[in-house]
Amino acid sequence: MRLRRKLIYTVFVIGIYILGKNIPLPGVVRQTNILSAENNLMSMIELVLGSDSEQTSIFALDLAPWMTASIIVQLSSMAGGRNNARTSSIAIQRRTRWMALFFAVVNACIRSSSMELASGIFENAFLTRAMVILVMVTGAFVVLWLAEQNKEKGLGGVICIILVNILRNLVQIIGETLVDIRQGQYDSAQGLLVLGLIVLFAVGGMVAMVILENGEIHLAVQRVLIDSEMEKENYFAMKANPAGMQAMMYVMAFYLVPYYIICILQMIWPENAMISSVAGGFNLYHPLGLALYVFMYLLIAVSLAYVQISPSDIAQQMEEKGDCIVGVRPGHDTEICLKRIVLHYALISALILGSIMGAAMSLRVAFSLDSDIVMLPVLIMILSGIMQNILSEVRTMKVLDQYKPLLGENEIR
């Protein structure tokens, strides 16, 4: 059974990934923080992308460099218009990998500068640091290779790697919270209020994500090759959340770009007060940093919606087939209409999800919390979106398995 084979392969990939996350980097004693905002920024990214800031495994960089490169390439392709839209998938993949290599090297250099290295491997400290950087960069591309292999032969592709990190950190956060409750840290009125708001945001975010991920907008389409009796059943379907849950993950990776720049500047001018002040502003539990993060999420969600839907390509394909949206002229008018609709629903879904995400994260600022419990609603929202994608893929595999006797093995691959 095709679904069973894919599931077994995915379990195998996840097993290799978990094994790599538990193999320590050679030559590293421990890692310390070099940036005041690092704990807040990197711990949040670790919760989703798995890019660990305290552990020093061979997969320490995880998917963060690839996700940063991926969103930049996608946004640049959208900004380039139709010429870039026609760029082959192979060219885009090559460009993404080269950019991922750049971010992996930069990230590895920044991390290695905050690591206490052992002296027993190489006599030269520079060679030891170079080896650590090389291992981290190699580990990042091994994780990417595992994700690509899982996309081709397993279930879920990249999101299965992210799913492992989210489940691992959900268990950890819930466990720590239960310990805190037993120790009486949430017995006060303020503590009960925080727990109540966390549960409210988590449930609300999960419900909103499920509704938006499964909701569809239907635009009536007139097709010249369809009989008039079937005309009313003909429509163009679009997700109520055009960007999907990817925007919530991509914004974390994209937020690393200014973080990298600040890290490099602080390494060059460690005593500069202005750079330290800017670094504090990027702290995700600082009001300014949180506002910037939510704004960046809205921007990426809308931009990614245009990448996912591509109104210009759809309008061109409809015009070539002689189809049109009912009441809208083919060609340019259809493109403008689709762009307005995509913008409308992308903004609505982004504002709903962004408000829940921002409100949950603001609890740490409002109540001066030290726990990562405020990230629980965000993790549950992303988890809900991931599960919707995986369940959709499973349903597709089941349908293909049913048609396997008719189509044959080669046709459904």
Steps between C-alpha positions, in 0.01 A plus 500: 500500500643833389387692808659243731833518314503877524417490869781252571747714306395811695550318831848397379587862409373628835709237678818618324413861579445431871827305511687794347344742748656296781853479356709783652724722294863386525736738672233702683488521879200733533327795334445840656287793385663794326192711431251636751204414275623149422318316775162630393550486125690176470297313760184581306654387172625185671145420608388479137798462266715298740799733468635438850667784686616302803555150367791461260404203285620438147152613387526823703403724205213275392268648231542866595751591219289329233176660617661846508633450148172354376284795606750753359512321164121475485451867585765608250334288230168668571661845488656415163160453336423257221857465376606352834176306526602303192831401657531124510460316829854365461643852476299611804616195695863570407469865602338401830778254581777748431328758721439234766873423491576868561262522797626170638860623494407833659291329769772244569764773532283695743423194710858375503619835633290441813618144556767389741715266294702202623876514448560129449400467133727752327785697645382798297178661628423631150498147357273379780255783435514436125419133559202591721368739233544237228314236705209738573466604135519136387240405760261769372520358148458144626175609668393667175585184305295290743206738457527483120521122504195489725315730261573262211456163672319570827218706647502868589835601354670777696215547744559157655838624628330806644226280646760307700637823650156634585385178668825474696473855625127475570567208731781693669293818549196311631722297734671809638165674543356205693804508730450874554132443581587233756751738657227761538636757255156548342291501818460878504228689313760618247624146444151367442431786261815418300410132478143584398618737226753246374231233472261748337757609239606139437145377441405810300813476287446131431137555398591798282780309328281195429218715360729713284704205374189305399289794386471576128391801299317408179503736202247413230680434170351485152673234290436488127553123482251414775134431426264769630333253735829460684583871501369563852730226635809660346717713725854597592583399860742684726593433862359739759857525630696539173843512665433195714683436826835538317495875568519436875818297452655716231474816710720336765764418241471842334536674836846342522633728224518818714608280789802380299589857408481614863713206613771582246497867595526416870791269430678784320405776747415324829499823705275700269198620701283566194542146367416358844189719513387381157566140605272549800230637267496169310427315822173318431379564854560873466190695378689647203645164398163329532326769293768470231463122500119509457530764227757285321263202529218696334734610220630148436151344521365736232810464281502122532131491407585658164781247454269207579207619288683696223206703357693596186566137404142395573359790297729412209403131509130584513534737206683240292220249567227753429375491860409795719363587841130575469454875459871570444673545164785257423863606514603811691162551671503141627852545635402818685188329638699202626762725659231688692341177620834349606593819685161513670504146636873497571460811717197360682666166580834665588332750733306224678799270547745786559278651769478170687874440466592855607254499792642171630860618474415834662409316821870462574544877476184578698564255785884483486495122459818294484331188363458408131134420573400809300620317189250219557218660291741575213632142499147358509396725209794385289443139606134526392604633159761225456252228590250638246766476229603147598139379522431648157800315357389176668151534349657553157716190542194293595316613189802415282523157661136438411569584136826304486342192332368722220793737452794277585800574720681733257203729438443588866859568594 
